[in-house]
Every structure is written in structure tokens, then in C-alpha cells.
Amino acid sequence: MPIKVTCPKCGGVLHAPDDAGGKRGRCPTCGTVLNIPLAQGSSMTGGGSPGFPPSPGSEMGFGTKPKRQMLDDDEPPPVSAPLPRTSGPVGGPGLRGGGLSGGGPSPLGFADEPRTTAPRPVPEPRRASVPPPPGPGQPVGRPPMPRPAAGAGPGDDEPIEDQGRGWKKVRSGLGAVRLGVVLMVLSPIALAGLAAYAKTNPLPDKNPGFLGVKDLPSATEIHLAVAVGPLLLGVLFVLFGRMRVARAPKSSFAKGMAWASSSATLLAVAAVVAAAVPSGIGIANGIAPGHFQPKTDENGAVERFGLATAISAAVVAEVWFLFALGRIGAALRSPVLSGRATRFAVLAGLLVVLGAAAGVGYFVYLHEIEMWWLANAKVHWNKLDDGYKPAVRYGAVAAGAVVIGFCYLRVIGGARKAIREWQEQHPVAV
């Protein structure tokens, strides 16, 4: 006869067949797990049904053999996937609900019934992404270089208009730096040309010269004007340009490094001015500037300390400026700018190493170097006409300045090109 099962949660009364005794199932109304008791007069003394553990205090009884072992003995099948069943009259193989189910077939399932699974949908195959055709100027076989999206990176809170204004200032500052470098390179070239011109057309050499300072001839004043004029003007342009580059946007990764470079450049300029103050005071008093004044003198100490500070600050400023340009290249995803900045940094490092090695060798092997110079180089140097010697000196300096200036201008040109490409891709920010 059927077994009555009352749900302790919703109070519904269900009827289970007598062969479902000792099994577990879920209430079709509220999903509560129900333990179905054994039918009266059943010969099963061991608790539990096939596939379920025996009830507490009982043993597996009397030759009962489990039909199969469930994958999870502690949890019956969920309500969302009811097991197949048959419906029939009370006491038959099916299960008829009472009360809440209205006497119809109950969806209550049991653990020993086979579990049905719905067929899984077959996912659609993914389409292979085809890269877009290369644009004009893009080499075949290489995907286009991705550009950073507006607002990506550390400047994600920076409006695109502010980024555009910042990059515009950087580009104009780099233009000023380029002009300053050209003027600084022109200084030794002008000296070499002036020395070659003086070989055939002697310069006026009256004493005192145009400034009226004793022992300062007019030829020396012309040389000083040709050398110091472009050099001083170029340094001022470089300083102004680096201060403009320091106004770079936050997304450039170079704002702090550019500020450090401009500050070091300003320190170098101030140190040069401080070192030149004693000479300026002497010229104002009618005394021609000569070599460094004695170390014990106050003016001599100022000259030496100012010159040493200017050289150190200038070297540091150049290194920091190259780092700033490298970061700008990384922010703009420009391999051209990054490569040029890296190569110039390597070249500058090699020059510093060679200069340091030459300085150490000069102080350690001073006597040997002088002996080699007197025995080999000075013999050929004395054979030159005295009129050509200044041109050779200035020419060697000008050749080195041209090589370094060319590499420097390539780095600045790469930076301006990368910024121009960014402006073309973001016309709203221009």
C-alpha cells in the first residue's frame, strides 16, 4: 500500500509507492529533502535503499543488493532536473500526490531512478579575426603599431584637451632646443672659418681694441664675439625649450624627468655666469681677462667652483633630458624616437667613459704622454704653418660638435614627429 509522506516545511501530504521505503526525494512544492519511511510489514530490516546509506542504527539487510552507486550519496537529484517516472493508481508503481498536488502525478523523483540529461547546445565556431589591410606607409606583414587610447595610463583622469595643450608645448619646446643646438654647433664652425679667413686676410689687431681695455686687442675681441655670441644664445634657447618640455602632460611619463633636466640646465647657466663674474668685473675696470686667477684668491675660487659646477650640471641635465625623451617615446608608442634616444644615450655614455679614461691616464701617465708627444706628434705639428694651426684646432672641435649635434637633432626630430602623429590622430585635442 502507498506510504504517506508529510512535508515538515510546507505541510503537503504526498503518497509514495511501497517500494520507495527508505529512500529520499524532494518535495515538488518547496524542494525540501524528505526521508520516506518503510512501509508497514516490509521485510527490509536494514535501513536505506539501494544507492543510499542505511538509516542510523540499522544494517544492510538480508541480501539486499544495491542496483547502482550514486555519484553523490549525500545529495538527492535537484528539483530542476526531475527524474523520469510513471503515474498510476495509489499503490502502483507510480507516485500520486495528495493535498497540494490535487491528486495528479507528482514530480517527486527518487535516487534509484535513471537520471536524464538534456542535450548540450553545440557552440558556434569562432570566426578567425582577420587583421585590417596595411595603411599607406605600413610595411606588408607587420600589424599597425597600436597607439595609446585617450585617457589610458597614469593620465586616465586627464582630459584629452589638456593632453593636446601639453603635447603642443612639448613640440614647441623641442623646436627651441633644436634651434639652440644649431647655434651651439655653429660656434666652433664659425671659429674654424674665422681662423681660415684670417690666414689670407689678417684681422685688425689694434691694442686696445673696440672695448678700450688694455691688453685686449681687437682680434681677440672678434674671436670672443664669434665664439661666445652663438654659444650663449644657444644655451638660452636650450634652457627655454627644456622648460617648455617640462610642461608635458601627465600621460607622457616624462614630466618629472623633464623638470629635473630643466632645473639642472638652469643651474649650469647660473654657474657659468658666476664663473664669468670676476672676468666681467676685470673688464669693467680696464683689466683684460687672462687665465684663472690664483687659487688662494677669492675670485679664483669662484671661477674654479663655478666651472666645475657648470660641467657637472650640464652632463646631468643631458642625461635626464635623454631619459625624458625616451619616456615620451614609450608613451607615444614611437619605436623611432625610443631607438634614437637609446642610441644617443649609448654614444654619450661611451664618450663619458673615454673622457674619464683619458683624464685618469693623463694624470697617471703624464710624463710618458709628454715624452710620446715630443717624440712623435709635435714634430709633425711644428711643420704646419702657424696660420693653419688655429684652423686645425677649431676644425677638430667643429667636427666633433657636428657629429654630436647631428645625433642630437635626430633625437629631437623623432620626438617632434611622434607628437605630430599623435596630434593627427587626435584632431579634437589640437
C-alpha positions in Angstrom: 0.0 0.0 0.0 1.2 3.6 -0.6 3.3 5.4 2.0 2.1 8.7 3.3 4.8 11.4 3.5 4.2 14.8 5.1 6.5 17.7 4.2 7.6 19.3 7.5 8.1 22.6 5.8 5.0 23.3 3.6 2.7 20.6 5.2 1.9 18.9 1.9 0.9 15.2 2.1 2.4 13.0 -0.6 1.9 9.3 -1.4 4.8 7.2 -2.3 4.8 3.5 -3.5 5.7 0.9 -1.0 8.9 0.0 -2.8 10.2 3.6 -2.1 10.6 3.0 1.6 13.9 4.0 3.0 14.6 6.3 0.0 14.9 10.1 -0.2 13.4 12.6 -2.5 12.4 16.3 -2.9 9.1 17.9 -2.2 7.7 19.1 -5.5 6.3 22.2 -3.9 9.1 23.6 -1.7 12.1 21.4 -2.7 12.7 20.1 0.9 14.5 16.8 1.1 12.2 14.1 2.5 13.1 10.8 4.1 10.4 8.2 3.1 9.8 5.7 5.9 9.5 2.0 5.4 6.1 0.5 4.6 4.3 -1.4 7.3 5.1 -5.1 7.1 8.1 -4.7 5.0 10.7 -7.4 5.3 13.6 -5.0 5.0 15.3 -4.6 8.4 18.3 -2.7 7.1 17.8 1.0 6.7 18.4 2.6 3.4 17.5 1.9 -0.1 19.8 0.9 -3.0 22.2 3.7 -3.6 21.6 5.4 -0.2 23.4 4.8 3.1 21.4 2.8 5.8 19.5 4.7 8.4 21.1 5.2 11.8 21.1 2.1 14.0 20.4 -0.4 11.2 22.5 -2.6 8.9 22.4 -3.5 5.3 19.8 -6.2 5.4 19.1 -9.6 4.2 20.7 -10.0 0.9 19.6 -6.6 -0.5 21.9 -5.7 -3.4 22.3 -2.1 -4.5 21.4 -1.6 -8.1 24.0 1.2 -8.6 26.0 3.6 -6.6 25.2 7.3 -6.9 27.9 9.8 -7.7 26.9 11.8 -4.6 25.3 9.8 -1.8 24.6 12.9 0.3 22.5 14.9 -2.1 19.4 13.7 -4.0 18.7 14.9 -7.5 17.8 18.6 -7.8 14.3 19.7 -8.5 15.3 21.5 -11.7 16.1 18.1 -13.3 13.3 15.7 -12.2 13.9 12.0 -13.0 11.5 10.0 -15.3 8.7 8.3 -13.6 5.3 6.6 -14.3 1.9 7.6 -12.9 -0.6 5.1 -11.8 -3.2 4.5 -9.1 -2.4 4.6 -5.4 -0.3 1.6 -4.5 1.0 1.1 -8.1 4.5 1.7 -9.4 3.8 5.5 -9.8 3.5 8.2 -7.2 0.3 10.2 -6.8 0.3 13.4 -4.8 -2.3 14.4 -2.4 -3.5 17.6 -1.0 -1.3 20.2 -2.6 -0.9 18.3 -5.9 -4.6 17.7 -6.3 -4.3 14.0 -6.9 -2.3 14.4 -10.1 1.0 12.9 -11.0 3.7 14.1 -8.6 7.1 15.3 -9.9 8.8 13.8 -7.0 11.8 11.8 -8.1 14.0 9.1 -6.4 17.6 8.2 -6.3 17.2 4.8 -7.8 15.5 6.0 -11.0 17.7 6.8 -14.0 18.7 10.4 -14.4 18.0 12.1 -17.7 20.2 14.8 -19.1 19.2 17.4 -21.7 21.4 17.6 -24.8 24.0 20.4 -24.5 23.9 23.1 -27.2 26.8 23.0 -29.6 28.6 26.3 -29.6 29.1 28.1 -32.8 32.7 28.0 -34.1 34.6 31.3 -33.6 35.5 33.3 -36.7 39.2 33.9 -37.1 39.9 37.6 -36.8 41.4 39.0 -40.0 43.8 42.0 -39.4 42.9 45.1 -41.5 45.0 45.7 -44.6 48.1 47.8 -44.1 47.7 51.5 -44.4 49.9 53.8 -46.5 53.5 53.6 -45.4 52.9 50.5 -43.3 55.2 47.6 -44.3 53.4 44.4 -45.5 53.3 41.6 -43.0 53.6 43.8 -39.9 50.5 44.8 -38.0 50.0 48.5 -37.5 51.6 49.9 -34.4 48.8 50.4 -31.8 48.5 53.9 -30.4 47.5 54.6 -26.8 43.9 55.4 -26.3 43.0 58.8 -24.9 42.9 58.6 -21.1 45.0 55.4 -20.8 47.7 55.0 -18.2 48.6 57.3 -15.4 46.8 60.2 -17.1 43.4 58.5 -17.3 41.9 61.4 -15.4 43.4 64.0 -17.7 41.1 65.4 -20.4 42.1 65.0 -24.0 42.1 68.8 -24.4 44.7 69.1 -21.6 46.8 66.4 -23.2 46.7 68.2 -26.5 47.8 71.5 -24.9 50.6 69.7 -23.1 51.9 68.0 -26.3 51.7 71.3 -28.2 54.0 72.9 -25.6 56.4 70.0 -25.7 56.6 70.2 -29.5 57.3 74.0 -29.4 59.9 73.5 -26.7 61.7 70.9 -28.7 61.8 73.3 -31.6 63.5 75.9 -29.3 66.0 73.2 -28.2 66.8 72.3 -31.8 67.5 76.0 -32.6 69.7 76.2 -29.6 71.7 73.1 -30.6 72.2 74.5 -34.1 73.6 77.8 -32.6 75.9 76.0 -30.3 77.3 73.8 -33.1 77.8 77.0 -35.2 80.2 78.4 -32.6 83.2 76.1 -33.3 82.4 76.1 -37.0 82.5 79.9 -37.0 85.8 79.9 -35.2 87.3 77.5 -37.7 86.1 79.6 -40.6 87.4 82.8 -39.0 90.8 81.2 -38.5 90.9 80.1 -42.1 89.8 83.6 -43.2 92.5 85.2 -41.0 95.2 83.2 -42.8 94.6 85.1 -46.1 93.0 88.3 -44.7 94.6 89.3 -41.4 92.1 90.7 -38.8 92.6 94.1 -37.3 94.9 93.8 -34.3 95.0 97.2 -32.7 95.5 97.4 -28.9 93.4 98.4 -27.1 90.5 97.1 -29.1 87.0 98.1 -29.5 86.2 98.0 -25.8 89.1 100.1 -24.9 90.5 97.5 -22.5 94.3 97.4 -22.2 96.0 94.2 -23.4 92.8 93.1 -25.1 93.4 93.5 -28.9 90.6 93.8 -31.4 91.4 90.4 -33.0 90.8 88.6 -29.6 87.6 90.6 -29.2 86.4 89.3 -32.6 87.2 85.7 -31.7 85.4 86.1 -28.4 82.3 87.5 -30.1 82.2 84.8 -32.7 82.6 82.0 -30.1 80.6 83.4 -27.1 77.8 85.0 -29.0 76.2 81.9 -30.7 77.1 79.7 -27.7 75.4 82.0 -25.2 72.3 82.5 -27.4 72.1 78.7 -28.0 72.3 77.9 -24.3 69.4 80.4 -23.6 67.3 78.7 -26.3 68.0 75.3 -24.9 67.1 76.4 -21.4 63.8 77.9 -22.6 62.9 74.9 -24.7 63.5 72.4 -21.9 61.3 74.5 -19.6 58.6 74.2 -22.2 59.2 70.4 -22.5 58.7 70.2 -18.7 55.0 71.2 -19.3 54.4 67.8 -20.8 51.0 66.1 -19.9 50.9 63.5 -17.2 50.3 60.7 -19.7 53.8 61.3 -21.2 55.6 59.7 -18.2 58.3 62.4 -18.6 57.0 65.4 -16.7 59.2 64.9 -13.6 62.3 64.0 -15.6 61.9 67.0 -17.9 61.6 69.3 -14.9 64.8 67.8 -13.4 66.6 68.4 -16.7 65.5 72.0 -17.0 66.5 72.7 -13.4 70.0 71.2 -13.9 70.3 73.3 -17.1 69.4 76.4 -15.1 72.0 75.5 -12.5 74.6 75.1 -15.2 73.8 78.5 -16.7 73.9 80.1 -13.2 77.3 78.5 -12.5 78.7 79.8 -15.8 77.5 83.3 -15.0 79.1 83.1 -11.5 82.4 81.9 -13.0 82.4 84.8 -15.5 81.6 87.5 -12.9 85.3 88.0 -12.0 86.3 88.4 -15.6 83.5 90.8 -16.2 84.5 92.9 -13.2 88.1 93.0 -14.5 86.9 94.1 -18.0 84.8 96.8 -16.4 87.9 98.0 -14.5 90.0 98.0 -17.7 91.8 94.7 -16.9 92.0 92.1 -19.7 90.8 88.6 -18.7 93.5 86.0 -18.8 93.9 82.6 -17.2 92.4 81.5 -13.9 93.3 83.8 -11.1 95.3 82.2 -8.2 93.6 79.5 -6.1 94.2 81.5 -2.9 92.3 84.5 -4.3 88.6 84.7 -3.8 87.9 85.3 -7.5 90.0 82.3 -8.4 88.0 80.1 -6.1 84.7 81.4 -7.6 85.9 80.7 -11.1 87.0 77.2 -10.5 84.0 76.2 -8.4 81.6 77.8 -11.0 83.2 76.0 -13.9 83.2 72.6 -12.1 79.5 73.0 -11.1 78.6 74.1 -14.7 80.2 71.0 -16.3 78.7 68.6 -13.7 75.2 70.1 -14.0 75.4 70.1 -17.8 76.2 66.4 -18.0 73.4 65.5 -15.6 71.0 67.7 -17.5 71.8 66.0 -20.8 71.3 62.5 -19.3 68.0 63.4 -17.7 66.8 65.1 -20.9 67.5 61.9 -22.9 65.6 59.9 -20.3 62.7 62.2 -20.7 62.7 61.8 -24.5 62.8 58.1 -24.1 59.8 58.1 -21.8 58.0 60.3 -24.3 58.7 57.7 -27.0 57.3 55.0 -24.8 54.2 57.0 -24.0 53.6 57.7 -27.7 54.5 54.1 -28.7 57.1 55.5 -31.1 59.9 53.0 -31.9 61.7 55.6 -33.9 62.0 58.0 -31.0 62.8 55.3 -28.5 65.5 53.8 -30.7 67.2 57.2 -31.5 67.2 58.2 -27.8 68.7 54.8 -26.8 71.5 55.0 -29.4 72.3 58.6 -28.5 72.4 57.6 -24.8 74.8 54.8 -25.6 77.0 57.1 -27.6 77.1 59.7 -24.8 78.0 57.0 -22.3 80.9 55.9 -24.4 82.1 59.4 -24.7 82.0 59.9 -20.9 83.9 56.6 -20.4 86.5 57.6 -22.9 86.9 61.1 -21.4 87.2 59.6 -17.9 89.8 57.1 -19.1 91.8 59.8 -20.9 91.7 62.0 -17.8 92.9 59.3 -15.5 95.6 58.3 -18.0 96.8 61.9 -18.3 97.3 62.3 -14.6 98.8 58.9 -14.0 101.0 58.7 -17.2 101.6 62.4 -17.6 105.4 62.0 -18.1 105.0 59.2 -20.6 102.4 61.1 -22.6 104.6 64.2 -22.8 107.5 62.1 -24.0 105.4 60.4 -26.7 104.0 63.8 -27.8 107.5 65.4 -28.1 108.9 62.4 -29.9 106.1 61.8 -32.4 103.2 64.3 -32.7 105.0 67.6 -32.0 107.5 67.0 -34.8 104.7 66.9 -37.4 102.7 69.7 -35.6 105.7 72.1 -35.9 105.9 71.5 -39.6 102.5 73.2 -40.1 102.3 76.9 -40.9 101.4 78.9 -37.8 98.5 80.4 -39.7 96.9 77.0 -40.1 97.3 75.8 -36.6 94.2 77.6 -35.2 92.1 76.4 -38.1 93.2 72.8 -37.4 92.3 73.1 -33.7 88.9 74.7 -34.3 88.3 72.3 -37.2 88.7 69.3 -35.0 86.4 70.7 -32.3 83.9 71.6 -35.0 83.9 68.1 -36.5 83.2 66.6 -33.1 80.4 69.1 -32.5 78.8 68.4 -35.9 78.7 64.6 -35.2 77.2 65.1 -31.7 74.8 67.8 -32.9 73.6 65.6 -35.8 72.7 62.8 -33.4 71.1 65.2 -31.0 69.0 66.7 -33.8 67.8 63.3 -34.9 66.5 62.5 -31.5 64.6 65.8 -31.3 63.3 65.3 -34.8 62.0 61.9 -33.9 60.2 63.4 -30.8 58.6 66.1 -32.9 57.4 63.6 -35.5 55.9 61.3 -32.8 54.0 64.3 -31.3 52.8 65.4 -34.7 51.4 61.9 -35.4 49.6 61.9 -32.1 48.1 65.3 -33.0 46.9 64.0 -36.4 45.2 61.1 -34.6 43.5 63.4 -32.1 42.4 66.4 -34.1 40.0 67.4 -31.3 42.9 68.0 -29.0 44.8 70.3 -31.3 
